[in-house]
Amino acid sequence: MSSICGVCKDQLSKDGSEVICSGGCEVSFHIKCIKTDLEGRKTRSYKDWKCKICRSSQPDQPNVSNDLNIDTDCLIKISEELANLRKEMSELRASVEFMSDKTDSTIPIMKEIKNELALVRKENEQLKVINKSLTSDVYELQDRVRSLEQYTRKNNIEISGLPSSPNENILDILKDVSQTIGVELEDSHISASHRIPSYSRQRTPSIIVQFQRKALKDTWITKYREKRNLSAKQVNLCVLCV
C-alpha cells in the first residue's frame, strides 16, 4: 500500500481522507484529488473504488452467457408462453370489444322497451279504472234487471202437477182450475199463459199464468190456500200445486 497520492504525488496524512484502489494496484489517493473522476464515483461512498488504470485493464463487456449459464430451451418455452399469452390477450380484447359493441347497440332498444313499458303501464292503469267503472255499471244493471224481473212477475203464478196432452187448451185447463178453487175466470183476466219446459222428463211441465192485475193473482192464491187439501179427482184427476 503506497503512502503517496497517486494523483498529486504528495504524502498521505492517513487521517481517513484517503481512498485505496480496490482494483489490485492498492494505490492510495486523496479524496479531493479524485472528485473529478465521475466514472470512478459511481460506487457508493468510494466503496470498491477503482482507479482509471485498473478500470481500463478489465474487459469492457462481461461474458454474460458464461456467467449466467442461461438455458436455451427455457428461453424458448418462455418465448412460446409469451406468444400464447399475447394471442389470448388479443382474443380477449376482441371479445371485449365485441361485447362492448353489442352493449352499445342494445342501449337504444332498451330505451325503446322502457318507453313502451311505461305506455303499457299507463294504459293498464286506465283500463283498470274503466274496468272498475264498467263492473260497477254491470252490478247496477244486474240489480235493475232483477228488479224488473220481479216487477214483471208480480202478476204471475206457476201451476205444477197438471198433466199435458198434445192438443190441450191452456185456457180451458185454467177455467177448470178456477172452478175447482172457487174463482170466476174470464178470458180478459189472463194476459198470457203457457207451459214451461222441464229439465226432467219424469216431471210434467208447469203452467205459467200472467194475470191482468195483481188483485186477480192474489185472489187465486187466497182461494188455493183455502183448498189446500184439494185432490186430483177434483181437477181433471190431477194434483194441483200453485
Salt bridges, closest charged atoms under 4 A:
ASP37 OD1 - ARG55 NH2 3.06
GLU39 OE1 - LYS42 NZ 3.07
GLU125 OE2 - LYS128 NZ 3.96
ASP143 OD1 - ARG146 NH2 2.38
GLU168 OE2 - ARG195 NE 2.49
GLU186 OE1 - HIS189 NE2 3.98
ASP187 OD1 - LYS175 NZ 3.28
ASP218 OD2 - LYS214 NZ 3.18
GLU226 OE1 - LYS223 NZ 3.91
